[in-house]
Amino acid sequence: MARDKIHQKYFVDEKEVPGVTTICGVLAKPALVPWAWNLGKQGIDYRKYTDDKADIGTLAHAMIMAEISGKKLGDDFTADFTKNQIDQAENSLISTLEWLKGHKLEEFRLEHQVISRLGFGGTPDYYGKVDGRWTVLDFKTGKELYEDMVYQVAGYGVAVLEEELPVEQLMLVNVPRTEDENFMVRSLQSWGDYEEIFLSCLQIYQAKKRLKKVKDVVVSLNNINEKEKENGR
């Protein structure tokens, strides 16, 4: 199905490494618990709700990428989505088109996969010039822009710079799906602290992976010892 998102895989020296979004997942998100609770009180299954919003985001993203690249999104792509999802995705596209009218995009790469020797990968929506400035940009659909989104784009910036490509600003563009959501643009010409937070998340992620391997070995040894005891009876 067109709406099924393909899980991106990244490799360094033939070894699979995590993506930027996975790395930022080490950060706590305490607001999610009361949010899910409130949906439950309204009789809404938060899993179905998030799946629906993710589908809208997938379609809106595809529409935006097609518009920027000048390519047509085929009817077969939208066939898997509901009318409501298509309507909301088109709302996001309309907001994006209004924003694009006031900006010049050139020398760009769309969804260009980048890999860092530090051990992670990512796929920013856009890398290229925005009004003459080399920009790493991501489009988001939702109610607002959150701090962890900036950490993600900072991670993209790290990997892009490793390719010896210039980066003059990071940018996030939030395109609303419905009337109760806001169009928002956030651009950063200085992002050292955000990069530091992302790299700290990377260190935490990698340390937790190492600890998991140690725990797995301990569990395996314990199982062997238990079997030896049983055989010795």
C-alpha positions, 0 to 999 in steps of 0.5 A: 500500500502506498501509505505504508511508510518504508523503514529507512535503514542506514549503514556504516561499514556494512553495519546497520546504525540508527536513524536520527529519529530513533536516537532522539527517542531516548528523550522522555516525553512525559506529556504523552501520558496525559495526552493519551489519557485525555483521548481515552476519556473521549472514547478515542483509541490513541493508537488508531488516532496516531496511525490516522495522523501519521497517514495524513502526514505521509500523504501531505509529505508526498504531496509537498515533495512532488510539488517542489520537485515538479513531479505529479503524484499519481492517483494510485498513490492516494487510492489507499487513503480516506477522503478525510485524510486526503482533504487534510493532506491537501490543506497542508499542501495549500499552506505550503504553496502559500509559503513557497510563493514568498521564497526561492528554492534552488540547487536542492536535493529532496530526501537525500540520505546522509550518513555520519561516521559517528554512527547514525543516518538520516533523511532530511526532506530538503537540503539546498538553498532557501532564499540564497542560504544553504538550508537543512529543512524538514516539513512537519504536520501537527499542532506545533513544532516541538524542541525534539524536532530541532534536535533531529534537524541538528542531527541532519546538519551534523551528517550533511556537514560531514559530506563537506556540504555547507549549512547556513541554517536549519529550518522547520516548517509546520503545515497545518492539517486542520483549522485548529492548527497553526502554520509555523516556521522556525529557522536557526542560523546558530544551533550549537546547543541543539547539536550538543543535545543531539550528540548527547542523545547519540551517546546515551543511545549507544551506551544503552545498546552496549548495556543491552548486549552485556545483559543479553550475555548474562541472561544467556550464561544464566540459562546455561548454568540452569541447564547444567544444574538440571543435567547434574540432578 
